[in-house]
C-alpha cells in the first residue's frame, strides 16, 4: 500500500509537470500574430476568367467624348480574416523625378473625377476574390488624347494604385521639348516637357565638345520615365569623366514615338578651383613680399635728414656766434 508520503510526492510532481507544459502555451497565446492585416490583399485588373490572359498590368480604356466605359477590378484576400477596402478614382501625374504618382482627395479633374466604382467600400472574406465593377463617363467636352488615372485601393495604412490608361478619341499630338540644360559638378541637368496630348517614352542622346575635341558621345537610349501629357520632369545625366580644365559645349537631343523631338545646348567651363585658388594665394603672397622688400630698399637708400627747422636755427645761432667773435677781433 502506498504511503502518504508517496502520494504527496506524486501530487507535487504532477503539479510541476502541468505548470511546465502550460507555461509555453500561455506565452505563445500572448505573442500570436494578429489576424490577417492589409498586407494579405492585392488589387489588379480582373482577368477574363479563362485563365489564359496572364493578367493585365493596368486598365486600358478608349472611346470618344460622351461615352461610358466599363471594366472590373479584382481585390484578392489571401489572409485568414476578412479585409475591408475603400475605393476611389484619382488622376495620375509625374512627380518631379519622373515617377508616377496619384492625386489625393478631391484634386482630380480628369479620369479620377470621371471614374465611379460600384461600391465605395468592399469587405472581402478570407481566401476570397471580389470583382468590383467600375465605369468611366467621358464628358462630351473632353479633350482628345491620353488622360492617365488610377483606382486607389486602401485598407488601414496601405494604399495601392491600379493604373487606368484612358484615351479619348480624336486627333493626337506627340510634342516634346528639352529645356534648362546646365552642368553642375559631374552631372548634366535638364528638364523634359511633354507639350502634346499623348504619354511619351523619351529617348536621349548626349554629346559634349571641348577646346581640344570630342569629350562625350552617348547614343540614344530610352529613359526609365513615362512622361504624361502636360507634365515636366527634372532629370540628370551623370558625367563621371568630365574634364578638369576645359570650355565645353553640351548638346542634348531627345526623341519619342510619333515624331516628337527636341535639342538644346549649354556652355560650361571646367576649372580646377583648388589649384587655381592655391596659386592665386601664392601669387598674392609673392606680390606682397616684393612690395615690402622694395619699400625696405628705398628706405635704406634715402639721404640723412637735415634736422628740420630746429637744426636750421641751431646753424643760424652758430653763424651768429662766429660773426660776434669776428666783430670782437676787429674792435
TIRO-415214 format. One line per 2 residues: their letters; for each residue x, y, z of C-alpha. Coordinates in steps of 0.2 Angstrom, whole numbers, plus 5000, padded with zeros to 4 digits. Each point is the difference from the previous one (the first is absolute). Example, Ala and Ser with C-alpha at 12.3 -4.5 7.8 and 13.67 -1.06 7.14 Angstrom:
residues 2
AS) 5062,4978,5039 | 5006,5017,4997 .
***
This chain:
residues 331
XX) 5000,5000,5000 | 5007,5016,4995 .
XX) 5005,5012,5014 | 4993,5017,5003 .
XX) 5017,5007,4996 | 5000,4992,4983 .
XX) 4983,5007,4996 | 5006,5017,5004 .
XX) 5016,4999,4990 | 4990,4994,4984 .
XX) 4988,5014,5003 | 5014,5013,5000 .
XX) 5008,4992,4985 | 4983,5001,4990 .
XX) 4998,5019,5005 | 5018,5004,4994 .
XX) 4997,4990,4983 | 4984,5009,4997 .
XX) 5008,5017,5003 | 5015,4996,4989 .
XX) 4989,4995,4986 | 4987,5014,5001 .
XX) 5012,5015,5002 | 5006,5000,4982 .
XX) 4983,4999,4993 | 4995,5015,5010 .
XX) 5015,5009,4993 | 4996,4995,4983 .
XX) 4982,5006,5002 | 5006,5017,5005 .
XX) 5012,5002,4985 | 4989,4992,4986 .
XX) 4998,5011,4985 | 4986,5011,4997 .
XX) 4987,4995,4987 | 5004,5002,4982 .
XX) 5004,5019,4997 | 5000,5011,4985 .
XX) 5016,4991,4994 | 4990,4985,4995 .
XX) 4990,5008,4986 | 5004,5005,4982 .
XX) 4991,5010,4987 | 5001,4999,4981 .
XX) 4990,5000,4984 | 4988,4985,4999 .
XX) 5004,4986,4988 | 4989,4993,4987 .
XX) 4996,4985,5011 | 5008,4988,4987 .
XX) 5017,5001,5009 | 5009,5002,4983 .
XX) 5002,5019,5000 | 5014,5000,5012 .
XX) 4994,5015,5010 | 5000,5018,4994 .
XX) 5013,5012,5007 | 4987,5014,4999 .
XX) 4983,5005,4993 | 5000,5007,4982 .
XX) 4983,5009,4995 | 4997,5009,4984 .
XX) 4985,5009,4993 | 4993,5017,4993 .
XX) 4994,5014,5011 | 4983,4996,5007 .
XX) 5002,4982,5002 | 4999,4989,5016 .
XX) 5014,4987,5002 | 4999,4985,5012 .
XX) 5012,4987,5007 | 5003,4991,5016 .
XX) 5013,5000,5014 | 5005,4985,5010 .
XX) 5004,5001,5019 | 5007,4983,5006 .
XX) 5001,4996,5019 | 5013,4986,5003 .
XX) 4999,5002,5019 | 4990,4991,5013 .
XX) 4989,5014,5005 | 4988,5012,4990 .
XX) 5008,5016,4993 | 4990,5016,4997 .
XX) 5007,5012,4986 | 4995,5017,4994 .
XX) 5000,5005,4982 | 5001,5017,4991 .
XX) 5006,5007,4983 | 5015,5011,4998 .
XX) 5010,5009,4987 | 5018,4995,4996 .
XX) 5014,5012,4998 | 5019,5000,5000 .
XX) 5009,5004,5016 | 5015,5011,4998 .
XX) 5012,4986,4997 | 4989,4992,4987 .
XX) 4992,4986,5011 | 4981,4998,4998 .
XX) 4989,5006,5014 | 4981,5003,5003 .
XX) 4991,5015,5007 | 4992,4999,5017 .
XX) 4983,5005,5006 | 4989,5010,4988 .
XX) 5015,5007,4989 | 4995,4990,4985 .
XX) 4993,5008,4985 | 5002,4987,4986 .
XX) 4999,4981,5001 | 4999,5000,5019 .
XX) 4985,5011,5000 | 4991,4990,4986 .
XX) 5003,4983,5008 | 4987,4992,5011 .
XX) 5001,4983,5009 | 4984,4989,5003 .
XX) 5004,5002,5019 | 5011,5012,5009 .
XX) 5004,4987,5013 | 5001,4981,4999 .
XX) 5003,4987,5013 | 5009,4984,4993 .
XX) 4998,4984,5009 | 5016,4990,5004 .
XX) 5008,4990,4986 | 4987,5009,4988 .
XX) 5001,5011,4984 | 4988,5014,4997 .
XX) 4997,5007,4983 | 4994,5018,5001 .
XX) 4993,5008,4985 | 5004,5018,4995 .
XX) 4996,5012,4987 | 5008,5016,4992 .
XX) 4988,5013,4993 | 5009,5010,4987 .
XX) 4993,5018,4999 | 4994,5006,4983 .
XX) 5013,5014,5001 | 5015,4989,5005 .
XX) 5016,5004,4990 | 5007,4986,4989 .
XX) 5015,4991,5005 | 5006,4991,5016 .
XX) 4992,5003,5017 | 5010,4989,5012 .
XX) 4992,4996,5017 | 4999,4986,5013 .
XX) 4988,4991,5012 | 5007,5002,5017 .
XX) 4997,4985,5012 | 5003,5003,5018 .
XX) 4998,4990,5016 | 5008,5006,5016 .
XX) 5017,5009,4997 | 5002,4991,4983 .
XX) 4995,5007,4983 | 5002,4993,4983 .
XX) 4997,5009,4984 | 4994,4990,4985 .
XX) 5004,5010,4984 | 4986,5005,4988 .
XX) 5006,5005,4983 | 4986,5010,4991 .
XX) 5001,5006,4983 | 4987,5012,4993 .
XX) 4997,4998,4982 | 5005,5014,4988 .
XX) 5016,5008,4993 | 5016,4996,5009 .
XX) 5017,5010,5001 | 5017,4994,5006 .
XX) 5010,5015,5005 | 5015,5000,5011 .
XX) 5013,5014,5005 | 5016,4999,5010 .
XX) 5004,5016,5010 | 5011,5008,5014 .
XX) 5015,4990,4996 | 5014,5003,5013 .
XX) 5016,4991,5005 | 5003,4999,5019 .
XX) 5015,4991,5006 | 5000,4983,4991 .
XX) 4982,5000,4995 | 4990,5007,4985 .
XX) 4983,5007,5006 | 4986,5002,4989 .
XX) 4981,5002,4999 | 4988,4990,4989 .
XX) 4983,5007,4996 | 4986,4990,4991 .
XX) 4991,5014,4990 | 4988,4988,4991 .
XX) 4985,4989,5005 | 5007,4983,5000 .
XX) 5011,4991,5013 | 5018,4999,4994 .
XX) 5015,4988,5003 | 5015,5012,4997 .
XX) 5017,4996,4992 | 5015,5010,5003 .
XX) 5017,5002,4992 | 5014,5010,5008 .
XX) 5015,5008,4993 | 5014,5012,5006 .
XX) 5014,5009,4991 | 5015,5009,5008 .
XX) 5014,5011,4993 | 5010,4985,4995 .
XX) 4986,4990,4993 | 4986,4987,5004 .
XX) 4998,4997,5019 | 4984,4990,5001 .
XX) 4989,4990,4987 | 4986,4989,5007 .
XX) 4988,4992,4987 | 4981,5002,5002 .
XX) 4992,4989,5014 | 4983,4999,5007 .
XX) 4998,5009,5017 | 4992,4991,5015 .
XX) 4986,5013,5000 | 4982,5001,4993 .
XX) 4997,5018,4997 | 4981,5004,5001 .
XX) 4992,5013,4990 | 5003,5018,5007 .
XX) 5013,4994,5012 | 5018,5005,5003 .
XX) 5014,4991,5009 | 5017,5005,5005 .
XX) 5013,4987,4997 | 5019,4998,5000 .
XX) 5013,4991,4989 | 5016,4995,5010 .
XX) 5017,5005,4992 | 5013,4991,5011 .
XX) 5014,5004,4988 | 4997,5018,4998 .
XX) 5016,5010,4996 | 5009,5009,5014 .
XX) 5005,5016,4989 | 4990,5004,4984 .
XX) 4986,5010,4992 | 4987,4988,4995 .
XX) 4984,5001,4989 | 4987,4987,5005 .
XX) 4986,4994,4988 | 4985,4990,5004 .
XX) 4988,4993,4988 | 4984,4991,5005 .
XX) 4987,4991,4990 | 4984,4990,5002 .
XX) 4988,4990,4990 | 4988,5010,4989 .
XX) 5014,5011,4993 | 5003,5010,5016 .
XX) 5018,5007,5001 | 5010,5014,5008 .
XX) 5018,5006,5002 | 5008,5012,5012 .
XX) 5018,5005,5004 | 5009,5008,5015 .
XX) 5018,5007,5003 | 5010,4995,5015 .
XX) 5018,5005,5006 | 5009,4987,5010 .
XX) 5014,5008,5011 | 5009,4990,5014 .
XX) 4996,5013,5013 | 5011,4993,5014 .
XX) 5016,5002,4990 | 4995,5016,4993 .
XX) 4995,5007,5017 | 5017,4994,5007 .
XX) 5010,5008,4986 | 4990,5016,5002 .
XX) 5004,5001,5019 | 5019,4996,4996 .
XX) 5000,5014,4987 | 4993,5012,5012 .
XX) 5012,4995,5013 | 5015,5002,4988 .
XX) 4993,5018,4995 | 4999,5005,5018 .
XX) 5017,4994,5004 | 5007,5009,4985 .
XX) 4992,5016,5004 | 5006,4999,5018 .
XX) 5018,4997,4994 | 4999,5015,4988 .
XX) 4994,5012,5013 | 5014,4993,5012 .
XX) 5014,5003,4987 | 4993,5018,4996 .
XX) 5000,5004,5019 | 5019,4995,5001 .
XX) 5005,5010,4985 | 4992,5017,5006 .
XX) 5013,5014,5005 | 5002,5005,5018 .
XX) 4987,5013,5007 | 5006,5018,5001 .
XX) 4993,5001,5017 | 4985,5011,4996 .
XX) 4996,5017,5006 | 5008,4997,5017 .
XX) 5017,4996,4992 | 4999,5015,4989 .
XX) 4998,5012,5014 | 5015,4992,5009 .
XX) 5011,5003,4984 | 4994,5017,5000 .
XX) 5004,5003,5018 | 5018,4993,4997 .
XX) 5002,5012,4985 | 4995,5014,5011 .
XX) 5013,4995,5013 | 5013,5000,4987 .
XX) 4995,5017,4994 | 5001,5007,5018 .
XX) 5017,4992,5003 | 5006,5008,4984 .
XX) 4993,5017,5004 | 5009,4999,5017 .
XX) 5017,4996,4992 | 4998,5015,4989 .
X) 4996,5012,5014 .
***
